[in-house]
Amino acid sequence: MFVRVVEKDQEIARSFNQESFALSFAEGQRIRLGLAKVVRL
């Protein structure tokens, strides 16, 4: 599972072996960036 974060002019992609880790990381980034929701593709 991958998580992609786009912030201003930067984009990062992280790979996780477990979905729960990916979702936790994505949720943390959502909070850090002040976003309303995580979008799953």
Secondary structure, DSSP 8 states (H G I E B T S, - for coil): -EEEEEETTEEEEEE-SSHHHHHHHHHHHHHHHT-S-----
